[in-house]
Amino acid sequence: MSSFNHHIFDWQGPQGLPEFSQILDDDFALAFAEALTRHERQIDGIATNTAAATFENTIVALEQAGQALERVSALFWNKAGADSNDTIHTLERDIAPKLSRHFSAIAMNRALFKRVDVLWQTRDGLALSAEQSRVLEKHWKSFIRAGAQLDDTDQSQLAAINEELAGLGAQFSQNVLADEKSWFMELSKQDDLKGLPPFLLDAMAGAARERQLDSPYAVTLSRSIVEPFLTFCAQRDLREHAFTAWVSRGENGGDTDNAIIISRILALRGEKARLLGFANFAEFKLDDTMAKTPDAVNTLLMKVWDRALLKARKEEDEIAGLIAEEGKNHMVAPWDWRHYSEKLRNRKFDFSEAELKPYLQLENMIEACFAVANRLFGLKINERKELEGYHSDVRVFEIRDRDNARIGLFLADYFARSSKRSGAWMSSFQSQHKLDDGQLPIIYNVMNFAKPAEGKPALLSLDDARTLFHEFGHALHGLLSDVTHPSIAGTSVSRDFVELPSQLYEHWLTVPKVLGEFAVHHETGEPIPPELLQKVLAARNFNAGFSAVEYTASALVDMAFHNAESINDPLAFEAQKLTELGMPDAIVMRHRTPHFLHVFSGDGYSAGYYSYMWSEVLDADAFNAFEESGDVFDGEMAQRLYQHIYAAGGSVDPEETYRTFRGKMPDTSAMLKKKGLTTC
């Protein structure tokens, strides 16, 4: 067997970066094999240690084990999401079940669990710090939730379930990417381009060039192209064609159809939950969250749903009136909503997305993101153009604190490409910790903005700019982490708490002094006119019913899937649930089941898509704290935010750390006001 590539494990690039150019796709298989072997040896050494179990020789040893596996995994999963290809796809289908099998064996290692359990049962006499107690609790609970107390037969069954789920999740994700990558609509006739603004034409021209098409323009299923196309295209049949393709990803028959995969995933998750003593998968997932129970989640979601539905019905009536005004007699269809709501916004607030977009240059919005971090936390963020990223589009930034000490690296991958899955996310190549010599975080953001033609600026929508701030909020959660143990660093917190730092950070985008300073016209260099800024701020809750309905429907369907005893036909179940809810025909779920990557590409957000709203209750209340201080950059409040939210990671119970920051837990009123749902 040939030797593995040491560059995958030993990161000798500047400032501790991987040497990306030295790592080939074919290197991963051998590197995974070596890393798994190393980790197995380390785990065996901990489990068979003849010395009495201590926090140091068991928990700290577990925290330190598996660095090689962490490194190859970080590189590989980054590649699988942000720059994939057939080689990576093939390996992903192979390695996902192997990793599941590996971690199942660790969780079900009885000798290892016995050492952890001894520490847990005697924890009151161990004189542990608060952070050490949290780390011990996290390890013990993870063993329990992974089946450590099951008998041999049930452990084998659970391991087989986890292995199959891992493979199914990888296949689900690849099917969605394949559908997104393969579909495009060529446009060349002048009539087809009617109503399309210059920024969208530029993006569509870039998409056509990337695919080497004969036609000058192409619509793709990248959200940064298809959403503005649905907004501005005057040709209803073209909107319908694009919309149908967009919402049908994963539901097109053939090899990329996800229907059977979803059925199997749901069945296996239910079986797993029952093995572990829970009535269903929702109860299993929520047992270790702030929400605790499906009833608590559904109570919150329905409080929003009822208000959102009333508001959306009124919005639909207004759209229907506008359609009638134009002398047309068709009902409001999903491919009409964005188009006519844009016209309504123009009428009500006297501005359009096309008028605003020239002021939202990507470069300036990046500067705005960084400036807010400087004003709140004293961060100094400088681009290091000489440092190599994993793709030519990737930019590398060095992050220093107010005392000029380096605290980490931030990589940003902003533009859509056919090798990248849709959406936006934050992840890390390595997380912060202080064990031994410690390590600084290397965090990255991935987005899918339309790439402009050479020499032209990338222009964002207001939603794009929010996404930029949102993901950088996640990045700050990783970068500002200040804990000793890696298992609780950064975003290693409860799923329904993890969105708080990101959603809270979004608020600073629409602070008038931020937009007033950084929203500058890309041609004239003039700042956004005060009157336009006021219109933008006045329209913040325009179309609020639509937005709340499409999100909340997705969260309710996710919860219903995982709260049910059994489901024979998931797509029929989706349709039935939406009918029961009274879902308007003119709106679809933000993420329909066949391409619901949050829920089915892995179990990270399964029975957990509600967490955005749970965190939204917190973030609305948290920003109110700044507003109540009279200064949204209040230094004392920012220090508390840093200490108790961004730096604490999972070292403190989320409810406890929020109470320490705010002095109380919030109710839903601030969230409903933020969403524009206080009066419907």
N, C-alpha and C positions, 0 to 999 in steps of 0.2 A: 504494500500500500504506500502511495506517495505521501510525503509529509504535508501537514496542514500549513496554511499561511499564517505566520506569527503576527503579521500586521493586524489581524483581526483581534488578537488578544492584547498585544503590546502596543499601546497607542503612543507613538513617538513623534507625532506631528507637533507643530508649534502650539504652545499653551495646553498640551495634553490632548489635542484633537486626534481622532483617527487619521491615518494617511489614506484617505478615501481612494485616491487614484491607484494605490497599490493593492486594492482588494477587488477581486474578480467574482462574478456571479458563481462560477464553478468552484470557488474556494469554500463556499458555505457548508457543503455537505460534510467534508472532512473536519472542518472546524467545529461543527455541531457534535460530531462523533467524539472528538477529543474533549470538548467542553463537558459533555454529559458524563464521560468516563471520569474526568477530574472531580466533578461534583459528587458523583457516586462514592468515590474514595473519601472525600471530605465528610460526607454524611455518615458513612460507615465508621469513620474515625470518631465522630462525636457519639454515635449510638453505642459503640462498643468500648468507650472509655471506661476503665475500671475504677477511676476515681469517683467519689460521690458527686452527684450533680450540683453544680453551682451556676449562678447567673452567668459567670464569665465563661466557664468551659462548655456550657450548653447553649444559652441564648445568644451571647455575643459570638460564639463560634458559628452558630447558624446564620447570624447576621453577616459574617465575614465570608461564609462559604459561597462558592458558585460565581466568583467574579468573572471567570472566563465565559461561563454560560450567559451571564448578564450582558457581557460585551458583544458576543456574537449575536445574541438575540436582539439587542438594541439596533445593531447594524442591519440585521436581516429584516426585522419588521418595519424599520424605516424604509428600506428598499421595497418591500412588498406593498406598502401603502403609497409611497410618493414617486417611485420610478420603477414600476414592475415590468416584467416581460415573461415570455413563455418558460424560460429556465427557472425564474423565481416562482412562477405559478406551480410548476411541477414539484419543486422542492417544498413549497408551502403545504401542498396537499400531503406530502410525506412527513414533514417535520412536525406539523401541528399535533397529530396523534402521538408521535414519539414523545414530545414534550409533555403532553397530558399523562402518558404512561409513566414518565419519569417522576413527575410531581405527585402522582397518585401513590407511587411506591414510597416516596418520602413520607407523605401524610399517613400512610398505613404501616410505617415501620414501628412495630410495637415497642422495641427497645428504645427507640428515639423518643416516642411519645411518653414512655414511662418516665424518662428523665425530665421532660417538660412538665408532666403532670405532678411529679414530686415537688417541683419548684412552685407550681400553682397552688397546690394544697398547703404548702408551708409558707406561702408568700408573706403572711403577716409577721413572720419572724426573720425575714431576710434583710431588713433595713434597706429596702430599695428606694431610690428616688422616685418622684412622681413619673418622670419619663420612663425609667426602667420598669415601673409597674405597668405602664401602658404597653410597653413592648412585650413584656411577659404575657399580659392579657391577650394581646393580638396574636402571638404565636399559639397560645393554648386554644383560643377560639378557632383559629384557622385549622388546627388539627381536628377539633371536634366537628367542625362544619365539613371537613373533608373525609369524615368517616372513621376516625381513629378508634372509636369505641364500638364499631360494628364487628360482627363475627367474620370469620374468614370468607364464608360464602357471600355475604352481603358486601364485604370489601371488594371482592373480585368482581361482583356485578357492578358496583359503583365505579370501579376503575374502567371497566369496559364501556359504561355509559359516558364517562368523561372523555374517553379516547374517541368514541364515535362522534360526540358533540364537537370536539375540536376539529375533526375532519369536515363535518358538515358546515361549520361556521366558515371555514376557509373556502369551501366550494360556493357557499352563498355569496360571499364577498366577490369572488372571482366572476360569478355569473352576472352580478350587477355591473361590474367594471366592463365586462365583455359587451353587454348591451349598450352601455354608455359610449364605449369606444367605437362600436360598429355603426351606430346610427348617425346620420347627418342628412341635412336637406340642402341641396344646392340651389342657389338663387342667382339669376342673371337678368331677368326681365325687369325693366324699370318699374312696371306696375307692382311687382313683388316687393320692391324696396320702399314703397310709398309709406311715409310716416316715420321711417327709421332714422334716428339722429346720427350724426357723424361718429360719435364714440362707439355706437353699436356696429356701424358699417366697418369701422376700423377693426373691431374685434372679430367680426365675421370674415373679413378679408384675411386676417391672420389665421383663422381656423381653416380656411380654404387652402392657404399656402402650406400649413402644416401637413394637411392631408394630400397635398400635391394634386388638387382638383383642377379641372379645366375651367370650371365656373369661378367667377371672381369672389363669390361670397358663399359661406356655408353656415347654417344654423346647427349647433351641436347641443347636446344635453348637459353641457356645463351650465350650472345655475347662473353664472355671470353673463351668459349669452342668452339662454332660453327665457329667463325671466324678463329681461328688457325687451326681447323679441315679442313675447306675449303682451307686453305693456304697450308697445308702440306700433306694431304691425297693423296696418289698416285692412289687410286681406283676411277675412274671417276664416276661410278654408285653410289658409296656411297656419293660422294660429291653432286651429283644431288639430291639424296634422302634427304640429310640434308638441302640443300639449298631450295628445294621446300617446305619443312615443315616450314622453317624459314620465307620465304616471304609469306606464306599462313596463318599465324596466323590471326584469326578473319575472315577467308574466307573458312571455312571447312564444311559449312552446319550445320544443327542441331541447338541445343540451344545456341551454342557459336558463331554463324555466325553474323557478324556485319553489313551486307549490308543494311538491313531494318532500323537498328538503325541510320546509317549514313544518309540515305535519310531523315529520320524524323528530325534529328538534323539540317541538312542544311535547310530544309523547315521552321522549327521553327526560326532559326536564321534570315532568310530572312524576315519572318513576324515581328519579333522583331525590326529589323532595320527600316522597313517601318513605324511601329507604332511610332517610335521615330524620324521620319522625314528624314531618310536617304534612298538613292536609294538601297543600299544593305549592307550586314553585314561588308564587307571590309571597306566601307566608315565610318560606325559607329565605328568600332574598331580603325581605323587609325586616327580618328579625335582628339584623345587625346594622340598622339605619336609624336616623332620627325619627322617621315616620312610624316605625315599628310594625304597623298593621295595614292590610289592604283597606280596611274601613277608614282609617285616618287619611289615606291617600285619596280615596274616592270622595270623601267628604270635601276635601279641598278642591279637587278637580270639578266636582259638580257645582260648587259655589261659583266657580268661574264660568263653567259651561252654561248655566242658566242665564247669566247676565250676558255672556258673549253671544248666545243664540238670539236673544232679543235685539241686541245691537246689530248683528249681522242681517237679521230680517229687514230692519230699517234700511241698512245699506243696500241690500238687494232691491228693495222697492225704489230707491233713488236711481240705481243703475237701470232698472227696468223703465223708469220714466225717461231717462236719457236716451235709451234705445228707441222708445216710442217717438221721442222728439225728432229723431233722425229719420222717421218714417219707416222704421223696420218693425216687424211683428214677431220676431223670434223671442223665445224665453231666454233668460240669463243663463248661459252655460259657463262651465268652469273656464273655458278658454276666452270668455268675454270679460271676466271679472277684472283682471288687472288692466285691461285696455280701457274699460269705461270708468273704473275708479280713478285712473290717472286723469281722465277728462274732468271728472267731478272735482278732484283736488285742484286742478287748474281753475275751475270755475269758482270754487269756494274760497281758495286761498291765493289765487292769482299767481301761482307758480307751478312749474312742472319739474319732474325728475330731470328732464333734459336741460332745463335752465340751471338747476343746482349743480349738476355733475361737473361742469367745467371748473368749479371751485374746489372740488374734492380730489385733488391730485394725490396719488398714492404716496409720493415722496413727502408731501406736506403732512399727510395723515400719519405717516410713520414718525415724522418729527413731533407731531402733536402727542402721539402715544408716549414717546420718550420724554417730552417736556413735562407731561403730567407726572410721570414717574420721578422726575427730578424735583418737581415742586412738592410732591407728597413725601418722598423717601430720600431725596438727596442723591439719586442715582445719576451717574455720569455714563453715558452710553455712546461709544465711538465705533464706527465701522472700521473693520480691519480688512481692507480689500486684498491684502497679500495672503490672507488665510483661505485655505481651500475648503469648500463645502462638498456635499455629496453629489451635486449637480451644478451645471454652469449657471443656473438661475439662482442658486442659493447664496445668500449674503451672510457674512459672519460679523457679529458685533461683540465687543468686549464691554463688560459691565463692571463698573467700580462704584464703591459707596462714597458717601460724602467726605470720608477721610482719604479717598483715593486708593483704598485697598481693593484689589481685584476680587470680585465675588462670583464670577462665572462668565460663561460664554453663551450667546444667544444666536441661533441660526434661523434665518427667515427664508421661506420658500413660498413666494407669493403667487406665482402664475400657474394657470391651468395648463395641462398637457395630457395627451392621450394615455400616457403611462401612469397617471396619477388617479387614484380613486377620488370621487367627488367629495365635497364637504370641506370642512376646516377642522384642524385639531392641533393640540399641543402634545408633545411627548419629550422624552429625554434620551440622550446617549448615556449620561450618567447623572445620578442624583447626588445631592449634598449629604455629607455626613462627617463626623469628627472622630470616628474610630481610628486607632493607630495614627497615621499621619493625616487622615481625613482626605476628602476630595471635594473639589468645587463642582457645582452643577454645570452641565452642558445641555441646554434646553433648546428645543426647536419648535417653531410654528409652521404649519402647512396650510396654505389657502389655495383658492382656485379662481383668482381674478383673471379677467381676460387680458392676455398679453398684447400690448400695443405694437404697432409697426415701429421699425427702427427709427429712432429720433423723435418719436412722439411720446407724450406722457401717458401713463396709465391713469384713467379717470374712474373713480369709484361712485357707486350709488351710496345713499345714506346707510342702507342696510349693509353694504360692503364695508363701509367705514366702521360700523358697529361690530361687525365680525372681526375686523382688525383689532379693535380695542378689546373685544371679548377674549380672543385667543392670547393677546399679550397679557391680559389679566391672569390667565392660566400660567403663562410663562413666568410672570412675577411670583406666582405662588411657588414655583419651582426654584427660581433664582434667589428669592429672599429667605428660603428655608434656613433655619438655624437650630438644628437638632443634632444629637449625637449619633443616633441609630438610623441606618438607611431605610428600615422597613416603615418608618413613620415620617419620612422626609417629604416635604413639598405637598404634592397632591395626593399622598397616601392617607386619605381621610374618607369619612363616610360618603357614599355616592350622592346623597342628597344634601351634602355640605360642600362638595367639591366645586359646584358652580357658583358659589357665593363670591369668591375673589374675582372671577371672570365677569360675571354679570354686574357686580358692583362697579368694576372699572369702566364699563360701558357708559355709565352716567356722566363721566367727565367729558365724553365726546361732545355732548350737546350743552355743556356749560358755555354761555355766550362768549366769555373772554377767550375760550379755547378755539371755538369756530371763528370768532372774530379775528384772531391772530393767524390761524393756520389755513383757513379756507380762502385761498388766493386764486384768482382766475389764471388758468394756465397760459393764456395768450397775452393778456394785458398786464398781468402782475398786480391787478387791483384787488384789494380785500373784498370779501363778500359784502355787498351793500347792506347797511343796517336794516333797511326795509325788507330785503329778501331774507335775511337772518331771522327777523321777527316772524315772517310768514312760515319759515321752516319750523321754528319752535312752536308756533301756534298750531301747526298741522301734525305735531308729534303723534297724536292719538287718532289721526284720520285713518279710517279703515281698520279700527281697532277690533271690531267684531269679527271681521274676516280673519285677522291674524290670530286672535284668541281661539276661534273655532278650529282652524286648521291644525294648530298645535295641540289643543286640549283633546280633540278627537283622537289624535295619534296616541296621546298618553292614556286615554280611557280604553282604547282598543288594546294597547300593550298590557294594561292591568287586567282587562277581561280575559285575554289569552291565558295569562298565567295564574288566574284565580279560578279557572274552570276545571272541572273534574276531567273532562276529555273533550277533544275536538276532532271530528272526523274530516271536516273540510274547512281549513282556516280562512279561505277567501269568502266562502259562504258565511262563515261566522263573522268576519269583518263586516260584510254587507248587512247582516242581521243586527249586529250591535249598533251600527250607524243608523239604521232605521229606527231602532228603539230609542236612540238619543234624539231623533228628529233632525239628523244632519241635513242641511240644505243641499239640494241637488246641484247647486251652483258652486259648491266648495268641496274640495277633496282633502283628505288627510295630508298634513305636511309631508309625512313619510308613509306611503301606502305599504302594506304588509310585504309584498314581493321584493321591495328594495329597502326595507327598514333596517339599514345597516347597524344602527345603534343597538337594536334588539336581537338580530339574528346572525350577525357576522361574528359574534362572541356573546358572552353573557354579561358584559360590563354594564349595559343599560337595560338589560332584560328585566321586566317588572320594575324598571327604574327610570323610564323616560319622564315620569312625573317630576323627577328631581330638579329639572330646570325651574319648574314653578315653585317647588318647595324652597329652593334657594332664592327665588325671586321675592318671596315673602321677606326673607332675611335681607336681601340686597336693597330693596326699597326702603326698609326701615333703617338700614345702616347709612344710606346716603342722606336720609332725613336727619341723622345725627349731625352730619356736616352742615346741612342747610340750617339746622337749628342753632349751630354755633355762630352763624353769620358770615362764615368764610368757608367755601368748599375746599380750600386748601389749608384749613386750620392745622397748625403744627402739632398741637397737643393731641387732637383727634387722629391725625395721620400717624403719630407715634403709637397710639393705642391700636390703630388698625394694623400697623406693621407687626407689633409685638404679639397681638392676640389672634390675628387672622392669617396674615401672609407668612410670618416667620415660624408659627407654632407647629405647622404640619399636623400630624396626628398625635402629637405628644399630650394633648389635652382632649377630654371629651368635647365634642363640637358644641353641645348645648351650654356646657360650662364656660367654654372660651368665648362664645358669643355673649353670654350674660356678663362676663367680665369686661368685654369691650363696650357693650351698650347699656349695661345695668338692668336689662330686662329682656324677655323674649317678646317678639312682635306678634301682633294680630295681622289679619289680612288686609286691613284698610289701606295701608300705604301701597301695597301691591296692586290692589284694585284701582286706586287712583292713578298709579303709574301707567296701568294698562288702559286707562280711559273707560273703566267699567263701573264707575261709582254711580253714574246715572245712565240709564238705558231707555 
